[in-house]
Structures are given as C-alpha cells and as structure tokens.
Amino acid sequence: MFLEDKIQISEPGTLVHIPKNTPHCAMTIDNSTKFFSVKSPSGNGKLVQDFVQAENHEEILHKLSNS
C-alpha cells in the first residue's frame, strides 16, 4: 500500500485509515487479497465518486511494483 509518501505491506487484519485528500494506492500481492472499505460521508456510495488520479500515478505504481 502506498499512503502519502510511504510504502508498506499490510498483513491480514490490518486497519489502514486514509484521511481525506491523502494520496494513496493499493496493489495486491496474491490472489487471496480482500479489502473492506468504509467511506464517510458516503455520497452516492461509489468509491469512484471523488476519485482523482495523482499527477505522478505512474511513478507511484512503478514504486509499488518494484517493492
């Protein structure tokens, strides 16, 4: 998981709080990964409702894939 400027591997049961307007990205390591996401306020309930792709999103994905 990339959160602001840090990369971390989250173990099962890990709770990750992502403050509003914080750059973040997640990449799965294996096929058994599951996410449970809570968004508040929920708006229309769709996570993409307030999605904004970071200007350096390709750099972030490259860092994640090389970690």
Buried (B, 14 or more C-beta within 10 A) or exposed (E): BBBEEEBEEBEEEEEEEBEEEEBEBBBEEEEEEEEEEEEEEEEEEEEEEEEEEEEEEEEBBEBBEEE
